[in-house]
Structure formats: C-alpha cells, structure tokens
C-alpha cells in the first residue's frame, strides 16, 4: 500500500485544536458539494478536494471550506437577482444565462435539464433581446460585469 501525499490540511494542528474540533463537528454532517462546468474540466480533482475539506475534523479547514461554499452560493444568488431585476429575465432564462456566463454549452445545458436544444436556443434568443447582446461571448462579458 502506498502512502498518500501529505496535504496542507494534514499539517499538525495547534495543541488546543482538539477541544475546538469536538465543538465544531457535533451535529453537523458534512455536505456533499458538486462542481461542474469549465472549472470542473480544468481542475478535475477540485470537487473531491473540497469535499475532503468539508469532511475534515480540523475546524479551521472546515470553516475555510464552508466560507468558500457560502461565498459561491451568494455570488450565484446575487447574479440571479441582478439578471431578474435589471433585464426582466424569467427563472428559466436566468438559469440558461448563468450557464452560458459560466462558459457552458447549449447542448450540455439541454442534456442536464432534460429539454431540447431548440428550447434552449429559443430562451437564449429571448435573453439576447432583453439584455441587448447578440453573442454568447458578449453575454459572458455581461456576467463578468455583474459579478463585480
């Protein structure tokens, strides 16, 4: 059996970390996080590593992972709200727009949500009309501006 490589979260903890570990982990089961899209393709082990961090017994590591998950959820919610309020997009159009803004493809979205590619294209045309852009790349730039 080969030894696994030591990771930064395996480093020795401070002496008083043991008592904090029990407090931080009582009654809080680890959450399973999924990462998809271009980020998952670039960093295929990111999902596994984040889930390891969430399951960690070290409270510092657990807090860092929780903060990352909370921040990414807040960012998505902020972008969603901004799209609805600024451009009057429907819920379905917001989902398509966010997928395209994150670098996703029409076929990938259609497959994941169980709709036809024609439906997604129709929604994309409505998004273009409401936002005033005419290309997916311009929609992605708009998403980058919303994220600031």
NORGIKA-V274617 format. One record per residue. N is the residue number from 1. D_LAST is the distance of its C-alpha to the last C-alpha in Angstrom with 1 decimal. Layout:
N|D_LAST + N|D_LAST
This chain:
1|47.4 + 2|44.7 + 3|42.7 + 4|39.0 + 5|36.8 + 6|35.7 + 7|32.0 + 8|30.1 + 9|30.3 + 10|34.1 + 11|34.6 + 12|37.0 + 13|35.7 + 14|36.8 + 15|40.1 + 16|38.9 + 17|36.3 + 18|38.9 + 19|39.2 + 20|35.4 + 21|35.3 + 22|37.7 + 23|35.8 + 24|32.4 + 25|33.9 + 26|36.4 + 27|35.7 + 28|32.2 + 29|32.7 + 30|30.2 + 31|27.6 + 32|27.6 + 33|24.2 + 34|23.8 + 35|21.4 + 36|21.6 + 37|20.4 + 38|19.8 + 39|18.8 + 40|22.2 + 41|24.0 + 42|22.7 + 43|23.4 + 44|26.3 + 45|27.1 + 46|23.7 + 47|24.7 + 48|28.0 + 49|26.7 + 50|24.2 + 51|27.1 + 52|29.4 + 53|27.1 + 54|26.9 + 55|30.7 + 56|31.3 + 57|33.7 + 58|32.0 + 59|30.0 + 60|27.6 + 61|26.7 + 62|26.5 + 63|24.1 + 64|21.8 + 65|21.9 + 66|21.6 + 67|18.4 + 68|16.9 + 69|18.1 + 70|16.9 + 71|13.3 + 72|13.2 + 73|14.9 + 74|12.7 + 75|9.6 + 76|12.0 + 77|13.4 + 78|10.3 + 79|9.6 + 80|13.4 + 81|13.8 + 82|11.5 + 83|13.5 + 84|16.7 + 85|16.3 + 86|14.9 + 87|17.1 + 88|19.8 + 89|19.6 + 90|22.2 + 91|21.6 + 92|23.1 + 93|21.0 + 94|17.7 + 95|19.1 + 96|20.0 + 97|16.7 + 98|14.8 + 99|17.5 + 100|17.4 + 101|13.6 + 102|14.3 + 103|17.2 + 104|20.0 + 105|23.1 + 106|25.0 + 107|28.0 + 108|26.3 + 109|24.7 + 110|28.1 + 111|30.0 + 112|27.8 + 113|28.0 + 114|31.5 + 115|31.1 + 116|32.4 + 117|30.4 + 118|31.6 + 119|30.0 + 120|26.6 + 121|27.2 + 122|28.2 + 123|25.0 + 124|23.0 + 125|25.0 + 126|24.2 + 127|20.5 + 128|20.9 + 129|23.1 + 130|20.7 + 131|17.5 + 132|19.6 + 133|18.8 + 134|21.8 + 135|20.8 + 136|19.1 + 137|17.4 + 138|16.0 + 139|14.8 + 140|13.1 + 141|11.3 + 142|10.4 + 143|9.0 + 144|6.8 + 145|5.6 + 146|5.5 + 147|3.8 + 148|0.0
